[in-house]
Amino acid sequence: MQKLALILFLLGLFVTGLLGTETRLLFFWPGCLLLGLAGLVAVLRWKLRVSFQPSDWCLLTVLMLAGYVGWRAWASPVEIYAREDAAVLLAGFVAYLLTVTAVSDSKWRLGIVCVLLVLVAGNLTAGWVHFKGRWDFHLVPGFSRSFPPGRIGGFFNNPNHLAAFLSFTAFLSAGLMLFARIHIASRLLLGFAILSMLAGVALTASRAAMLGFAVGGVVFVLLTLWIVWSTKRSLFKWLIIALLLVGGAAGGALYKVNEDSMVRRQLTSPLGEDMRVNIWRAALAQNAESPWIGVGSRMFYEGSITHRDPESSPHMGDALFAHNEYLQTLADYGWAGLALVLLVVLAHLLNGQRFLRWYTAEKFPATGMLGSNALALTIGGIAALLATLVQAVFEFQGHIPITALVGAILLGLLANPGIESEVFKSRRIWGLRFLMKIAMLAASAALLAAAAIFGTADGYAAYARLQIKDGETGKALGHFARATLMDPRNAVLAYQHGVALMDSINSHMTKDVYLRTVDSSLKELTRATALNPYNYLYQLALADALDAAGKNDAAFQAIQRALTLAPLYEEPRLALGMHYHRMKHYQEAEFAYLWAGKAKALNPEGTTNWLDSYRELLRQTALEADQARTALIKQQGR
């Protein structure tokens, strides 16, 4: 059963690497299913064969963080947003515990790196497809990558997240290449893979990833030099010469190859005009609402809109994420959450450093061997972790399932690097191991249940959206109905179903069918706004349905709520104008349209905007005035 758990774990990692590459859960559910099965099989085995004992202090900090994030997700105001963090948390928790227990043997840990290298090959192949001009290529038929052309993404929608994944794998591979007990041919293949990953990071043009990679590289070199100085000092000078030659040649070649792309990136997106500063102000503003425990899981989805910085560019889209994991944690989980995250990181880094001291003080003098898989993964793991911590100042890779999963595995490697010593023996905490087993049982069961119920509902909804694109509205509404029936507390599905019902209305409908459709849409959108009262688009869709049902006063109230939620946005002001326009209150409509034109967050180009609506108002009022004059002339002529 332990081997079965390990196989399921590696399969879960592989499937998540293929599909769990964006923030939405739709493609992450298959990975959740496999990881849940792996955790469940491991817990049913109950007593696993563990090669080395993990650090109880590391386990305790992870349990504290998981408990806190789980509690905040449970108590968050919007359930569907909290699910996204909860699913990533549960999967990461199971992966972490399997890494420190069932996967404590070095050969299985090498299996993890092999899976990551296979995923790297796939990502670079997909990146080559992007580079050949198919920038919208997506692994799943019917879906497309939405990131603008020019930067490869592999299986990821966002190039920055591909760069984070490549950075993880590159440092683990570098540790194995230098220190693992492997054949020379394997070392050469790893060297080629590392150069390929470096080229891939460069082609993503992610400046944050390159900065993180540089920091991780410095840490890796310093740890390597310290290990060699403490063990085989005669090799020290030759190692320095080799590092200077290889590092200088590789760095110079990569810089020259990517010099033009980085210059273009700087010209199109100068560092001095980076929008992240505006987004960070919004995150701090949300944190001010609840400084200690945060507003709730993923609530920056709405906070980035309500607290949008007035100095942001009017054409800047919705941030959704803080583009800084530390500020995102502050906004969603408060100072308590950030303190626990830092405590987890510190405990694991210290345990990794403790292993390195043990290796140089006890292991090497006893064996005289520098080659060690555990040493290789520990050095690579520390460098990779520090690299991603630096990148996290500018990105949100911790919210992507596969990068979060690999991050959890890195922590697991450091929590149980392979110490076997009486001097460096870990201190046991009574009852902790039992609690961790119970927690893994609960996490695995929750993953299985969520994948079965929520994953199926998401699948129906995704199928419905594809059918709407193909013009099969009737079939799409049927699939939306199934999705909302399976997952009635999903505000997103209720909103999408309600909007689809409104969009299905046409001039060929009979009055009875029209009224039934409007009523059904109104029920779904009312439910959506009850489940998530913080989304201004839900309020505006509800206002449209209320106007269609003749409930104009209620529609006006919904628009007022949207204006409160998005005070700087054109869309709710435009909706107010259209509301008055439909009611033929032309003076109020004119005021609202002109007010919309002064918004600090304008609608995207190509969508409905205030100027087009205002021109339509002028055309309509002129036409009605002309008709009134004509009627008056005819009346006077009689």
RATARA-V358421 format. One record per run of one state. SS is the DSSP state (h for helix, s for strand, l for the rest). FROM is the first residue (numbers start at 0). LEN is the number of residues. If there is no record, write none. Layout:
ss=SS from=FROM len=LEN
ss=SS from=FROM len=LEN
This chain:
ss=l from=0 len=1
ss=h from=1 len=18
ss=l from=19 len=9
ss=h from=28 len=17
ss=l from=45 len=10
ss=h from=55 len=19
ss=l from=74 len=4
ss=h from=78 len=22
ss=l from=100 len=5
ss=h from=105 len=26
ss=l from=131 len=27
ss=h from=158 len=21
ss=l from=179 len=4
ss=h from=183 len=21
ss=l from=204 len=2
ss=h from=206 len=25
ss=l from=231 len=1
ss=h from=232 len=36
ss=l from=268 len=2
ss=h from=270 len=3
ss=l from=273 len=2
ss=h from=275 len=14
ss=l from=289 len=10
ss=h from=299 len=7
ss=l from=306 len=18
ss=h from=324 len=43
ss=l from=367 len=5
ss=h from=372 len=19
ss=l from=391 len=5
ss=h from=396 len=3
ss=l from=399 len=1
ss=h from=400 len=15
ss=l from=415 len=16
ss=h from=431 len=38
ss=l from=469 len=3
ss=h from=472 len=14
ss=l from=486 len=4
ss=h from=490 len=13
ss=l from=503 len=7
ss=h from=510 len=21
ss=l from=531 len=4
ss=h from=535 len=13
ss=l from=548 len=3
ss=h from=551 len=14
ss=l from=565 len=3
ss=s from=568 len=1
ss=h from=569 len=13
ss=l from=582 len=3
ss=h from=585 len=11
ss=l from=596 len=4
ss=s from=600 len=1
ss=l from=601 len=8
ss=h from=609 len=28
ss=l from=637 len=1
